[in-house]
Amino acid sequence: MANANMLWNSAKILGFPAPIASNVRWASSSNANSVCSGKEYLVLSDEELMKQCEMGTFKASGPGGQHRNKRESAVRLKHIPTGIIAQAVEDRSQHKNRSSALARLRALLALKVRNPVDLEDYSPPPELLQILPPKSTVRPPECGPQIGPNNSKFLPGMQALLDLISTLDGSVSDTAKLLGLTTGALSRLILSDDALRMAVNDIRMSKGMKPLK
């Protein structure tokens, strides 16, 4: 899987894709309407995830806008169950752009698809424990070193953290208590990654709360 930190460094990746070009040619799979939970999307193989997508190809400028692709090598994927769109235009190879778009789609699914959390006798799942700092009082030593955004395993951990924050109506302090952290420590984790910060702030603002800065 591609480097996670590279998956969400632009506005397009964060959920603001460019308008769909009129010359996009779409192709869909017969399994495009199959629905999973948000967690299940992240564990699907590339082939399984592609079966849930429509793929559009189109011509786009290359890096820096210096070269125009004569072939329709740019790729845009639309995930049918969620409506989330990811695209890649960087390479002249349609195959490489398809791979990049799929990796970005995974990141967007983690950032945008929320799963309900049962707060009764709550225990953080392993994928969430792995991204917590060692100072967490609920993080067992066997979790190993803290996983950061450059690790592909960060995606499911980030998704689980966003699920918990969403269930707690955007409260960082209440979330921190369940994760054995101070509010400051959890805030630093959230602010360490731009995509995570933006997703948390989207949740908070939807609840009428001030964004983290």
LINDA-V503456 format. One record per backbone hydrogen bond with DSSP energy under -1.0 kcal/mol. NH is the residue of the N-H (numbers start at 1). CO is the residue of the C=O. If there is no record, write none. Layout:
nh->(NH/NH)
co->(CO/CO)
This chain:
nh->(6/7/14/15/16/24/25/27/32/34/41/49/50/51/52/53/54/55/56/57/58/62/65/66/69/73/74/75/76/77/78/79/80/83/86/88/97/98/99/100/101/102/103/104/105/106/107/108/109/110/111/112/113/122/129/130/131/136/137/143/144/147/151/154/155/157/158/159/160/161/162/163/164/165/166/167/168/169/170/171/175/176/177/178/179/180/181/186/187/188/189/190/191/193/197/198/199/200/201/202/203/204/205/206/208/209)
co->(3/4/10/12/11/21/57/55/29/31/37/45/46/47/49/50/78/27/76/25/74/67/62/63/60/71/58/88/56/86/54/84/52/79/77/75/93/94/95/96/97/98/99/100/101/102/103/104/105/106/107/108/109/119/125/126/128/133/180/140/141/130/148/151/152/153/154/155/156/157/158/159/160/161/162/163/164/166/165/168/171/172/173/174/175/177/176/182/183/184/185/186/187/190/193/194/195/196/197/198/199/200/201/202/205/204)
